């Protein structure tokens, strides 16, 4: 069964509220922030159902974003918690359980981008606090750059191509 833990380097006060209630399961911040010095003593959350493969790495990568640091990259803004929560909600609606975890990177406007470059497929999804979400998809036969709104079903189909079952077991 999949287990979900969090790094002991982040305090509960730094966890964006949108990440506390994820996947329809509510937990408290104290379960995500653990001051314990050893791996074995960290509290673990055991979900009722096994977690998707991409979920834990994605949460941990989001927690590493620059939450409190304006100018982390020249004139870049700190990560907006609403943008991160919106991206997270979008990922839960379009990714299947076997999807590989995305790379998570901050945008200079304070948004968050999830990206995959696997098996000849490039997929990037960007959600910013002041702009509508957009995605970019590229394969050997197709290329799209469109808004997320109104294209979730199409985006779900494109994202399914990242999963191992869509690539004959290759990852």
Secondary structure, DSSP 8 states (H G I E B T S, - for coil): --EE---TTS-GGGS-HHHHEETTEE--HHHH----SSGGGS--EE-SS---TTHHHHHHHHHTS-SS-TTTTTT-----HHHHHHHHHHHHHH--TT----EEEE-TTS-EEEEEEETTEEEEEEE-SSS--EEEEE-SS-EEEEESTT-HHHHHHHHHTTSGGGGTT--
